[in-house]
Structure formats: C-alpha cells, structure tokens
Amino acid sequence: MTQISRAQVLPAEWAPQSAVMLTWPHIHSDWATILPQVEPVYVAIAREVARREKLVVACYDEAHRDHVWHRLSSAGVDLEQVRLFLVPSNDTWARDHGPITVLRDGNPAILDFRFNGWGNKYRHDLDNQITPRLQAAGAFGATPLESIPLVLEGGGIESDGVDTLMTTAHCQLSPERNPKFDRAQLTELLRRHFGTPRVLWLEHGHLAGDDTDGHIDTLARFCDAETIAYVTCTDPADEHYLPLLEMEAELRSFRTAAGRPYHLVPLPLPQPHYGDDGRRLPATHANFLIINGAVLVPTYNDVVDALVLERLAKCFPDREVIGIDCSPLIRQYGSLHCITMQIPAGVVA
C-alpha cells in the first residue's frame, strides 16, 4: 500500500481561493447555436466571482478576448478582478480540463491530468492543452505544474480537505479512461496524488442525459467534512427513483474517518427537462460552486429551486447562497460547477 504523505492535500472547495477559472463559450464550440442564451449565464457567474476573488478566463483568440472584455464591461463586472488569456479550446467545461491544485507543505502545486473528452466521446486536443498553456502564459504565477499520465476530470472527485476523497465507480472505471488500472490500483493512485487516506466509492446513481459517466459533482457533494448534500428522487415512476434510492442507501452506510455517519441533506431532483431532440437533460442542483463568502447554486425555473436554496443555506450559514438560472447550460449536458474551476489561495496574484 502506498505510503500517504499528509504534507500533500487536495483542499476542500470551501478553502480560501484566489480565483475561479472559466473557459468562455465561442462559435467554435458546441455552444455556437445558443450563444445568446448561454453567455448571460457566464456573465452572471463572472459578476458574482469578481465581487469576491479573481476571475481567470480562457479566450479562443484575440477577437474573442475583446468580445469577452466588452461583455463583462457592459455588465458592470469589476475588470480589475479579471485576467483574460488567449488559450483556444474545443469546448468550455473548465471543471474537467482545468487545473487541479493541491497543497504541498502548505504551498500550491498544479496537477495537470490527461483529459480525453470523457472517455473519447468528444474532440479534446485543444482542451487537453489548456492548463499547461495557461501556466505558460503566467496565469498561475510561479506555481509549479506537474503533468500526470492519468485520465481524470475535476468533476469526478470530491475532497473534504482532510482525509477523504469521494468518487463514482462508473466514471473512474470506465474502460475508455484508464483501462490498464483496476479499482485497487486507481484507489492507490488517487490516494497518492491527493494525499488522502480514504477513498469512498459510490456504486449507484446516475442522471439521464449525463455524458460524463456519472461525475460525483452531479450527484453528491461535501458541504463540510461531516455533511453531504445529494440528489434524491421521490417519484417511483421516474427513471431515477431506484438508482438514486440505492445511492442514498450507500451514502447512509458511509462513515467519517472518526466512524460517525455523515449528515445527509437531500436535494430534490428538478422536474424533467428535455432538449430539442427529446432527450432528457441532466438538471441537478448538486452542481453548485463554493467560492469565497458565497455558494453559487444552479437553478432551472423549477418548483424545487427555492427549497434547494433554503437547504443549502443551512449547510453554509456563513456564506451567501445565490441562485443562478442555468437552464441554458443543461442543453449541453452540464451545469454551473461543470463550467468552473476554483483555484486555491496563493496561486493567482
């Protein structure tokens, strides 16, 4: 078994941050036909982030950079907080192609895992280069970067910042990601790279329309080291009912490192939302983003939005809980957390 160094840790999302990263949508991405609908969502997120920390934005080219600057300026975003970089992308899911930052003896270091389009489902040649290109452009200051020859997406892991990592078996064991490694080997790799003694594997749970093979950030999230918010379905006629019921049973069986059950906070599944092709879209309130002083929660003009915001406000009593309409985002099968990546304190000046 790998000897774990407690000098290295993957900070919890609620740890102090220096910035949040966005990869802005553009006409060369799958957003091309709905840019007028999706860009206001990015602007709303950018506005809330810039009120509290820096914003790092990957722009496709110079014309795109000028466009993004104008959009943010016109919306009254504090441009002193914004850093724009010319880094072309295939798509805009920063959670999965962006930097994953660990702390080594308290100092930040960036881990650049391989990104292969969620198991070779989509083109990813540009996205796989975004993190090193941002680093080369000075986006992360003097923070060192280490390339890791392992396929891993940020949306596929959850850290409590202390001793536990949470993930899903369906995603990590996908044969199109790391076919040479079995569960035991992947567990050891996760423990080694993130300095965590424990890895909790969820076997159940999925969202219709999700193309990530079940990212943990769509299903269950740490709110603190002893609290997990998770998606639940109470309609026996819904296709999610049994898988999410089985996932809930798993979560109830999990224990903290101290041996206590987790405090579980159910987030009711929104009513079904469908794309133009009739495909059900993966609307989930679990895809929230924790930033300095606030939690940005995706909403969907749904009857359960208010209840979810109320429950999450109780989980984060010291932060402002802000709903942002992310209905356009789910048309490309993701949501708020998926398009963002937090960057811990000490990285972005």
N, C-alpha and C positions, 0 to 999 in steps of 0.2 A: 504494500500500500504506500502511496506517495506520502512523503513527509510534508505536511502543510506548514507553510510559513505564515504565522499570524502577523508578520510585518507587511503582508500584502492583503488588500481587501478591496472588494467591489463596493463602493459607497451605496447606501440606500438612496433612493431618489429624493428623499426629503433632506438629505445632507446639503450644506451650503453649496450654491452653484455660482459659477462665474458667467455662464451663458447658456443659451439654448440654440441649437442649430436647426435651420430649415433649409431644404433644397427646394427652391421656388419653382412652381409649375410653369411649363413653357409649351410652345407649339410643337416641339419635337417629342413630347411625352404623350402618354395616353390621355392626358387632360385636355388635349388640343380642342376638342369639340365643346367642352364645357368650361373653358377658362373664365368666362364672365360670371359663372356661378361659384367656381371654386376659389378664385383669387380673394374674394372678400373674406373667406374663412381664414386664409393665411394672414390677411391684414389684421383681422380681429385677434388672432393668436399673437402676431408680432407686436401689436399695441400693448397687450397685457404683459408680455415678456419684457418689453423695453421699459416699462414702468418700474421694473424690479431688478433687472440684470441686463447683461449684454445680449445681443442677437447676432449670430453668425449665419450668413445666408450664402449658399452656393448658387451662383447665377450662370446661365448657359454660355453667354458671350457678352460682349460689351453693350450691344443694343438691349439685351435682356437686363443687364445690370442697370442701365439707365431707366428702363421701364420700371423695375422693382423700386428703385430710388424714388421715382415720381409717385408710384402708388403709395409708398409709405409716407412720403412727404405730404401728399394730398390728404392722407387720413390722419394727419397730426401725430404720427409716431415720432418719438424722440430720436432723431437721427444721430445724436451724439452717442447713443447706445448701440448703433447698428454698424456691423462690419460686413461689407459685401465683397465676395471673392469670385473670380472667373474660374469656374470649375464645371465643365459640361457633364450632363447626366443623361441617363436613359429615362429615368423616372424620378420620383421625388420622395421616396419612403426613407427619410433620414434615420429613423429608428433602426433600420436594418443595414444600411450601408454607411452609417456614420460611425464616429469614434466611440469605443467603449473604454472609459477611463477608470483605471484602478489607482489605488494609493499604495506606494511602497515606502514604508517607514515614514508615512505622512506626506510623501511627495507624489504628485500625479505622474502617471505614465499612461500613454495611449496604446491600447491593443488594437491592431488592425487585423481582424479576422477576414477570411475569404467570404465574399458574397457571391452566390451563384444563382440569383433570381428565384429564391425559394425552391431550390431543387430543380434548376434548369427549366423553369416554366416560362421565363421571360428573358429577353436580352438584358445583359448585365455588364457588358465590357467596360462601359464608362463608369457605372455605379461602383464597380469593384475598385476603381482608382480614386474615388472621391476623397477618402480620408488621407492617403499619402499626398495627394495634390494640395489639399487644404493645409496640411502640415508644411509642405514645401513653400507654400505662399505665405507662411507666417501666421496662419490663423490661430495656432495653438502656442505661440510664443516659443520658449525654449523647452517645452515639454517633450521628452523623448518618445519616439514611436517604435513599437516592436511589431513586426509582421508575424502573424500566427497562421501556420498552414492547416487551419481547421475551418470548415464552413460553420458559421454561427451568426445569427441575427440578434440584434439587441432586443427585439420584441419577443424572443424566445426564452428569455431568462428574467427572473425577478430576484432581487437581493434584499435581505433585511439589514445589510450593512454590518452585521455582527458575525453570524456563524452559519447562516442558512441561505441556500440558493433554491429556487423553485422553478421547475420547468415541466414540459409535457413530453411524454414518450412518443406520441405520434409525430411530433415535429422533429425532435432530435434524432430519432431512429429512422427517419425517412431514408430509404436506400439511395435517394438522389443527392443526399448531403454528404455524409461521411460513411460510405458503405464498408470501409475497412475496420470500423470500430463497432464493438457491441456495447451494450448498456454499461457493463462494468468498466470498460475502457473509457467510455465517454464520461462516466462519473468521475473517474480519476483525473481526466483532463480538465473537467470543469473545476474540480477541487484545486488542482494545481494552478490553473490560470487565474482563479478568482480568490484563492486563499481561504476557501470555505470548507469547514469540516463536514458539513451536511448538504446533501442534495435531495430535495423532495421531488419525486416524480409523480405527476398526475397521469393516470392511465385513461381517464374518461373525460368527456366534454368536447364539444365542437360547436361551431356556428355555421349554419348553412350559408354558402356563398364565400366563406373564408378560403383564400388560396395560399395560406401560409402553413397549412397542415396543423393548425391548432396552436398558434402562438399563445403563450401564457398571458400576455398582456391584453388579450381579448376575453379572458375567462376569469382569472383570479389574480388579485394584486395585494401586496403587502401595503398596509397603511401605517403600521409601525411594527416593531419586532414581534408583537403578540396578536396582531389584528390582520385578518384577510377579508377583503371585500371580493365578492364573487357573483357571477351571473347566475340567476335562477329562473326557472320557468314553472309556472303553476297550472298551466293548461294541459291536461292529459292528451288532448287532441293535437298538440303542437309536436312537430318532429323533434324538438329539442328536449322534450319533457324527460324522457328516460335517460339520455346521455348526461344531462345536467343534474338529474337526481343522483345518478351514480357518482358524478364528480363531487356533489355535495357530501355524499357518504365518505368519499376519500378524504375530503378536507376535514371532516369531523374526526377521522381517525388519525390525522396528523398531530404531532406534538411538538412543542417548542423544545429547544435544547435543554431547558430545565424540566421537561417532562409534563408540561401543562397543555391542555387543549387550547387551540387558538380561539380567539374571539372572532366569530364569523358574522359578517354583515352582508345579507343578501341584497343584490341589486336586480330588481325585476327586469326581465327581458322586455324590450320595447315590442309594440305590435309589429307584425310582419311588414317589412318594406321591400319593394320589388323594383328591379331595374326595368328598362325598356324592353328587354328580351324576356321578361317574365321570371328571371332568376331572382331568388330571394337574396337580399343584401345583408351583410353581417353587421347589423346595428348593435352596438354594445356600449353601455355606459362604463364598463370596466376599463375602457381605453382612455382614462384620464391622465393628465400630466401634472406632477407636483413640481412647483417652482418656488423660488424664494417668496415666502409670505402668501402664497396662493395655491389653489388647485384648479386647473382648467379642465372642465368636465364636458365631454361631448353630449349635446342634446339633439333631438330629432323631431321636434314639434310633436312630441308623443305624450300621451296621458300620464306616463310614469316619470317624465322628466323631473317634475317638482319633488316627487317622493325620493328619487335618487339623490338629488341635490341636498335634500334635508338629511338623509342618512350619511352622506359623505361629509357634510358639515359637522356632524357629531364625531366623525372619525378624525377630523382635522380642526379641532376647536381654535387653534392658534393661527389658522390661515383663512384667507378669504376664498370661498368656494364660488367659482364663476362658471356659468353655463355658456357654451358657445355652440351655436347651431352648426352641426357637422353633417347635415343631410347630404350636401354635395359630395363629401368625401367617401361615403359608403358606396357611391356609384362606381368607384374603382376599388371597392372591397377592403377599405381600411378606414381608420378614423384618426382622432386627434393625436393620441400617443404615437401612432404609427408614423406620422409625418414629422415628428420632433425628436431631438436627442439632447438631453441635458448634459452639460459639461461642468464638472465639479469646480469648486473654488480653486484658484491658483493656476488655472490654465490660460484663460483669455484675459489679457490685461485691460 
